[in-house]
């Protein structure tokens, strides 16, 4: 079965509307999909009225948090969207994202880019504001020649626009997801560029906090990387999750849909949330 438990819509930093994403997933033959926009449920709620007959929509969200000074992403799956715990958590995340955006804009202003906040807001068109919106604005204004350049020089890790301090602790985010009846999944573990020892420490703390899943496939990964993450899942007793981290149709990016057969010798989160 093809599924995808890590996708984004125009409600955060994706390109497609929720209904367009659902239609694309249906046309590609997916059996189940989770919309996991950054720190918002607006895309998920909008998509709920556009679910094709051949597709199951799973509640999802991608939440930012802090662990050991690093910005970590947690995917929540299968929670009750009306639960007070998730409603309060999303409200806090949205407020934190707004404060973070203001700080990013301030730092860009100091670097000589005036009008950064209003510019990014115009690009976001009501979506939750994030660094990709600042990058798009910088390109549209001719301040940089590509979004990649914007991240490399101003918005990426260790650059002026890399603001982390407003996010809650990992344990807090996991606890709220569990309280809402959901499963907490560690998103794209290899993106954090951690040593093997530090990644194992992250997994240990995540498991202790109540985390139950880990993405063994997120976007385009090698078989060796999938095998490495599968071993982590086995070591810490995690369910395996899979997704594309789809943001837009792009010939050089991942397409929607991952076969569940990617998970070998470890149970999949779909066995719990579907």
C-alpha angles and dihedrals in degrees: 000000000000115000137160122204098173117058139134136214136191088277086082125003101323125109103221125074115243091255092049091050091051091049091050092049091050093049091051092054101250116165097200136016136185119199105214106181118175112274095329139091096198095102092047093049092048092048092053090080093049103053112140117225092248096052133073116211116213120198110250147161137173112227129195120223142154131253124168091345092305127116106240128185122218122193114212117205136184098009128146104261090207096050113123090229095059093040091054093043093052091048091053092046091051091051091048091049090052092051089046092051090052090051092048090050091049091053092047089050088054088052089056103266107124121195094026098142097048090042094053090045091055090051094047093055093203097322122128104282118245142156094275089064091054089049092051091049092050090053093046090053093048092243092127131012097233143010088246089058090049091056094042093054108024117006109033131093111313094007126118093267095051098105117170108155098093097065124099124243119279093242091055094052093047092049092053092049091051091047088055091055094255138129119244114220126189105236124224096336095190093058091076093068092224128162115254090254094051093046090052089050089052091050091049093052091043091053092046090052091055102269112152107177143051130194108242091177124033116158119324111350134160123247088248091056092048090050091050092052092044089057089052090051090052094046095052099033094246127158113239119245128190134198144146099232082227116192104160143345104277130153091224095046134073120279123225117275137051123199113242088225087080086081108077125174092002132081118251127233088236087071087066107033100039 
